[in-house]
Amino acid sequence: MDAFSYLIPYGLEWLNLIVRWLHMITGIAWIGASFYFVWLDNSIRPPAPGSELAKKGVSGELWAVHGGGFYNPQKYLVAPAELPKDLHWFKWEAYTTWLSGFALLTIAYYFNAQAMMVDKQIADIGSWQAVGIGIGTLIVGWTVYDLLCRSKLGQHEFCFGVVVFLLIVATAFGLSHWLSGRAAYIHIGAMIGTIMVANVLMLIIPGQRKMVDAMAQGRLPDPIHGQRAKQRSVHNNYFTLPVLFIMISNHYAMTYRHDHAWLVLAAIMAAGVLIRHFFNLRHKERTEWRYPVAAVALLLAVAVAIAPKAPVAGPAAADPAAAFAGVQKIVAQRCVSCHSAHPTQPGFATAPSGVTFDSAEQIHQNAEKIYKQAVQLKAMPIGNMTNMTDAERAQVGAWFEAGAK
């Protein structure tokens, strides 16, 4: 590999780092604002009938203390009598989160689709096919969701929520038959994130602009725009915890590498929705412990159901040195192309997580990691792109269980 070719993946790794950092920062800002305003809507209390606030059209207010100061937020039933001179908009947090997220998806997955998205044991497809499936999922997901919102089903929140949840699960099931488990998960997260930001871009902000324009022209804003924006904002609120789990799921191969990974994802997302619902009710001074209890029970059930089973060990070698020699050969063939001080696998400038297996000492030092990722979870090699066999995994397992000598 020439110096220039080597610098390309290195540059992409730095780009990955910067964009991931930006994505995390803007995501925190967006989610924080979303959580705050949902809390605000659920916590404000109507003013006393006939009071000055009621006469002004205020539908609710509250008092809060933070950072050494007192705050008195007020929400108007439709709009104040006059358009405020300084009006703060909350949109760039959402836009920047999606833009940085899509950039990260492109850098981490689309630029290296054969390694990160394709698992030939699932479907032997090309890189462009995998990328097309991924992008198509984002477009179709938003289109179907938006049409459902505008249908009569959108007027029945519980039924609508159940249908959307089932459609997301069905999408996860479909993707699990085309993409690697890791890529399937991340595209479900990207699809939900796209729905969330499209809600802001296509409905919430345009509706707010129409209300502001009406006030600027001296007309009373149509309250329907506020009602629609509120509906989409609540949807975004319930989407948040599932999306946050998916953002970190790439660290937990026990979930996305399971034979029924789509079902594992469905259960974890459902737990997130139940937890979010508990807090939304609590903001309204309703404490319903059955929801977090059900969520915890669901997570425990998943943990038990996907617990790794002891691998079928091959015959242990009588000579520990011979056993290790066999393992070292397997690692050299199947793992070192990525896990090396100088990776040869296209798309990798440095070893994943900084773990290298160039020497016998490094293999012994990381024996437990090798056992967990390659034998128990079968998460490595990524997408099994180096074709590690079950017999080889069993051989590594036998070596580790014999003391990794």
C-alpha positions in Angstrom: 0.0 0.0 0.0 1.5 3.4 -1.0 1.7 6.3 1.4 -1.2 8.2 -0.3 -3.5 5.2 -0.2 -2.7 4.7 3.5 -3.5 8.3 4.3 -7.0 8.1 2.9 -8.4 5.8 5.6 -6.5 7.7 8.2 -8.1 11.0 7.0 -11.5 9.3 7.0 -10.9 8.2 10.6 -10.2 11.8 11.7 -13.3 12.9 9.8 -15.3 10.2 11.5 -14.0 11.4 14.9 -14.9 15.1 14.2 -18.3 14.4 12.7 -19.2 11.9 15.5 -18.3 14.5 18.1 -20.5 17.1 16.3 -23.3 14.6 16.0 -23.2 13.9 19.7 -23.1 17.6 20.7 -26.0 18.6 18.5 -27.9 15.5 19.4 -27.6 16.4 23.1 -28.9 20.0 22.3 -31.8 18.7 20.2 -32.9 16.0 22.6 -32.4 18.3 25.6 -34.7 20.9 24.0 -37.2 18.3 23.1 -37.4 16.9 26.6 -37.6 20.3 28.1 -40.5 21.5 26.0 -42.5 18.3 26.5 -41.9 18.6 30.2 -43.0 22.2 30.0 -46.2 21.3 28.1 -47.0 18.6 30.7 -46.1 20.7 33.7 -47.8 24.1 33.1 -51.0 24.8 35.0 -53.8 27.0 33.8 -54.1 30.5 35.3 -57.0 31.4 37.6 -60.2 32.3 35.6 -60.5 36.0 35.2 -56.9 36.7 36.0 -54.7 39.0 33.9 -52.9 36.0 32.4 -56.2 34.4 31.4 -57.3 37.6 29.8 -54.1 37.7 27.8 -54.8 34.3 26.4 -52.3 32.4 28.4 -53.3 28.7 28.7 -50.7 27.7 31.3 -47.7 28.8 33.2 -45.2 27.6 35.8 -42.4 28.9 38.0 -39.0 27.3 38.1 -35.6 28.0 39.6 -32.3 27.2 37.9 -28.8 28.5 38.0 -29.6 30.9 40.8 -32.5 32.6 39.0 -36.3 32.4 38.8 -38.1 31.7 35.6 -41.8 32.1 34.6 -42.5 30.4 31.3 -46.0 31.0 29.9 -47.8 29.3 27.0 -50.5 31.0 25.0 -53.6 29.2 23.8 -53.0 30.3 20.3 -50.7 33.4 20.2 -50.0 36.7 22.1 -51.8 39.8 21.1 -48.7 41.2 19.4 -45.8 39.5 17.6 -42.7 39.7 19.9 -39.7 41.5 18.6 -37.3 38.8 19.6 -38.6 35.3 18.8 -36.3 32.3 19.3 -36.6 29.3 17.0 -35.6 25.8 17.8 -34.6 24.1 14.5 -30.9 24.1 13.9 -30.3 21.6 16.6 -32.5 19.1 14.7 -31.1 20.0 11.3 -27.4 19.8 12.4 -28.0 16.5 14.2 -29.4 14.9 11.0 -26.8 16.4 8.7 -23.9 15.2 10.9 -25.6 11.9 11.4 -26.0 11.2 7.7 -22.4 12.4 7.2 -21.3 9.9 9.8 -23.4 7.1 8.2 -21.7 7.9 4.9 -18.2 7.9 6.4 -18.5 4.9 8.7 -20.8 2.7 6.6 -21.2 3.8 3.0 -17.5 4.5 2.3 -16.7 1.0 3.5 -20.0 -0.8 2.8 -18.4 -4.2 2.0 -16.9 -4.4 5.5 -19.6 -2.6 7.5 -22.9 -3.4 5.7 -22.5 -6.7 3.9 -22.6 -10.1 5.6 -22.3 -12.7 2.9 -23.8 -15.3 5.3 -27.0 -13.2 5.2 -27.0 -11.9 1.7 -24.3 -11.9 -1.0 -24.9 -8.3 -2.3 -22.6 -5.6 -3.6 -21.7 -2.4 -1.8 -23.9 -0.2 -4.0 -26.9 -2.5 -3.4 -26.3 -2.3 0.4 -26.1 1.5 0.2 -29.2 1.7 -2.0 -31.2 -0.4 0.5 -30.0 1.8 3.4 -30.9 5.1 1.7 -34.2 3.7 0.4 -35.1 2.7 3.9 -34.8 6.4 5.0 -37.0 7.7 2.2 -39.7 5.1 2.3 -39.8 5.2 6.1 -40.6 8.9 6.2 -43.1 8.7 3.3 -45.1 5.9 4.9 -45.1 7.6 8.3 -46.2 10.9 7.0 -49.0 9.4 5.0 -50.2 7.6 8.1 -50.1 10.8 10.1 -52.3 12.5 7.5 -54.8 9.6 7.4 -57.7 9.0 9.7 -55.4 6.7 11.7 -53.4 9.7 12.7 -56.3 10.9 14.7 -56.2 7.9 17.0 -52.9 8.2 18.9 -52.7 4.8 20.5 -53.6 2.9 17.4 -51.3 5.0 15.3 -48.4 4.4 17.7 -49.0 0.6 17.6 -49.1 0.6 13.8 -46.0 2.7 13.4 -44.1 0.5 16.0 -45.1 -2.6 14.0 -44.0 -1.1 10.8 -40.6 -0.2 12.3 -40.3 -3.8 13.6 -41.3 -5.2 10.1 -38.6 -3.0 8.6 -36.0 -4.3 11.0 -37.0 -7.8 10.1 -36.6 -7.1 6.4 -33.2 -5.4 6.8 -32.0 -8.3 8.9 -32.3 -10.4 5.7 -30.3 -8.1 3.6 -27.7 -6.2 5.7 -25.4 -7.2 8.5 -27.0 -7.0 11.9 -25.0 -3.9 12.8 -26.0 -2.1 9.6 -29.6 -3.1 10.0 -29.8 -1.6 13.5 -28.1 1.6 12.5 -30.4 2.1 9.5 -33.5 1.6 11.7 -32.0 4.4 13.9 -31.3 6.5 10.9 -34.9 6.0 9.6 -36.4 7.1 12.9 -34.0 10.0 13.0 -35.0 11.0 9.5 -38.7 10.9 10.5 -37.9 13.1 13.5 -36.0 15.8 11.6 -38.5 15.7 8.7 -41.3 16.4 11.3 -39.4 19.5 12.2 -38.4 20.5 8.6 -41.6 19.6 6.8 -44.4 20.4 9.3 -43.4 21.9 12.7 -41.3 24.9 11.4 -43.6 25.6 8.3 -46.6 25.6 10.6 -44.9 28.0 13.0 -43.9 30.3 10.1 -47.6 30.4 9.0 -48.6 31.4 12.5 -45.9 34.1 12.7 -46.8 35.4 9.2 -50.5 35.6 10.2 -49.6 37.7 13.2 -47.3 40.0 11.1 -50.3 40.6 8.8 -52.6 41.4 11.8 -54.6 38.1 11.5 -55.3 35.6 14.2 -53.2 32.4 13.5 -55.0 29.2 12.7 -54.6 27.0 15.8 -54.5 23.8 13.5 -50.8 24.5 12.9 -50.0 24.4 16.5 -52.0 21.2 17.0 -50.3 19.4 14.2 -46.9 20.6 15.4 -47.7 19.4 18.9 -48.7 15.9 17.6 -45.4 15.5 15.7 -43.4 16.8 18.6 -45.0 14.2 20.9 -44.1 11.5 18.3 -40.5 12.7 18.3 -40.5 12.5 22.1 -41.4 8.8 22.1 -38.9 8.0 19.3 -36.0 9.4 21.3 -35.1 6.6 23.7 -35.1 3.9 20.9 -32.9 6.1 18.8 -30.5 6.7 21.6 -30.2 2.9 22.2 -29.5 2.3 18.5 -26.8 5.0 18.5 -24.8 3.0 21.1 -25.8 -0.5 19.9 -22.7 -1.0 17.7 -20.8 -1.5 21.0 -23.1 -4.4 22.0 -22.8 -7.3 19.5 -24.9 -9.5 21.7 -27.9 -7.6 20.4 -27.3 -7.2 16.7 -25.5 -10.5 16.2 -28.4 -12.6 17.6 -30.2 -14.9 15.2 -33.4 -12.9 15.9 -31.7 -9.5 16.2 -34.8 -7.7 14.8 -36.9 -9.1 17.7 -34.3 -8.1 20.2 -34.4 -4.6 18.8 -38.2 -4.6 19.0 -38.2 -5.5 22.7 -35.6 -2.9 23.6 -37.4 -0.2 21.7 -40.6 -1.1 23.4 -38.9 -0.8 26.8 -37.6 2.7 25.8 -41.2 3.8 24.8 -42.6 2.5 28.2 -39.9 4.4 30.1 -40.5 7.6 28.2 -44.3 7.2 28.8 -43.7 6.9 32.5 -41.8 10.2 32.6 -44.4 12.0 30.4 -47.1 10.9 32.8 -45.0 11.9 35.8 -44.7 15.4 34.4 -48.5 15.5 34.7 -48.3 14.4 38.3 -49.3 10.8 37.5 -46.9 8.2 38.8 -47.6 4.9 37.0 -44.9 2.4 38.2 -46.3 -0.3 36.0 -44.6 1.2 32.9 -41.0 1.2 34.2 -41.6 -2.2 35.9 -42.8 -3.6 32.6 -39.8 -2.0 30.8 -37.3 -3.5 33.2 -39.0 -6.9 33.0 -38.8 -6.7 29.2 -35.1 -5.9 29.3 -34.4 -8.7 31.8 -36.3 -11.2 29.6 -34.2 -10.1 26.6 -31.0 -10.5 28.6 -31.9 -14.0 29.6 -33.1 -15.0 26.1 -30.0 -13.9 24.3 -27.5 -15.0 26.9 -24.6 -16.8 25.0 -24.5 -20.5 25.2 -21.3 -22.4 25.9 -19.7 -23.2 22.5 -19.1 -26.7 21.4 -15.4 -27.1 22.1 -13.2 -29.0 19.8 -10.7 -31.6 21.2 -8.2 -29.9 23.4 -4.6 -30.3 22.3 -2.4 -32.2 24.7 0.5 -29.8 24.0 -0.4 -26.2 25.0 2.2 -24.8 22.7 0.6 -26.7 19.8 -2.8 -25.4 20.8 -1.6 -21.8 20.8 0.2 -22.3 17.5 -3.1 -23.3 15.9 -4.9 -20.3 17.5 -2.2 -17.9 16.4 -2.5 -19.2 12.8 -6.3 -18.6 12.9 -5.9 -15.1 14.3 -3.3 -14.3 11.6 -5.6 -15.5 8.9 -8.9 -14.1 10.1 -8.2 -11.2 12.4 -4.9 -9.5 11.8 -5.9 -7.8 8.5 -7.8 -5.3 10.8 -6.3 -5.8 14.2 -2.7 -4.9 13.4 -0.5 -1.9 13.9 -0.6 -1.6 10.1 -4.0 -3.0 8.9 -4.2 -4.3 5.4 -8.0 -4.4 5.2 -9.3 -1.6 3.0 -11.0 1.2 5.0 -9.1 0.7 8.2 -6.2 3.0 9.0 -5.9 1.8 12.6 -6.9 -1.3 14.5 -10.6 -1.2 15.8 -10.6 -0.1 19.4 -6.8 0.0 19.3 -6.6 -3.8 19.8 -3.8 -5.5 17.9 -2.8 -9.2 17.5 0.6 -8.8 15.8 2.5 -10.8 18.5 1.9 -13.8 20.8 1.9 -11.5 23.8 -0.9 -9.3 22.3 -3.0 -12.4 21.6 -2.6 -13.7 25.2 -3.3 -10.2 26.5 -6.6 -10.0 24.6 -7.5 -13.7 24.9 -10.8 -12.9 26.7 -11.8 -10.3 24.1 -11.1 -12.8 21.3 -13.1 -15.5 23.0 -16.1 -13.2 23.7 -16.2 -11.5 20.2 -15.2 -14.4 18.0 -16.5 -17.4 19.9 -19.4 -16.4 22.1 -21.0 -13.6 20.1 -19.5 -14.4 16.7 -19.4 -10.6 16.2 -15.9 -10.7 14.8 -14.6 -10.6 12.1 -17.0 -7.9 11.1 -19.6 -9.5 8.7 -17.3 -12.5 8.9 -15.6 -11.0 5.9 -12.5 -13.2 6.4 -14.7 -16.3 6.5 -13.9 -17.6 9.9 -15.4 -21.1 10.3 -17.3 -22.6 13.2 -14.5 -25.2 13.6 -12.0 -22.4 14.0 -14.2 -20.7 16.5 -14.4 -23.9 18.4 -10.7 -24.3 18.3 -10.2 -20.9 19.8 -12.8 -21.6 22.4 -11.1 -24.8 23.5 -7.8 -23.0 23.8 -9.3 -20.3 26.0 -11.3 -22.6 28.2 -8.1 -24.7 28.7 -6.5 -21.6 30.2 -5.3 -19.7 27.1 -1.8 -21.0 27.6 
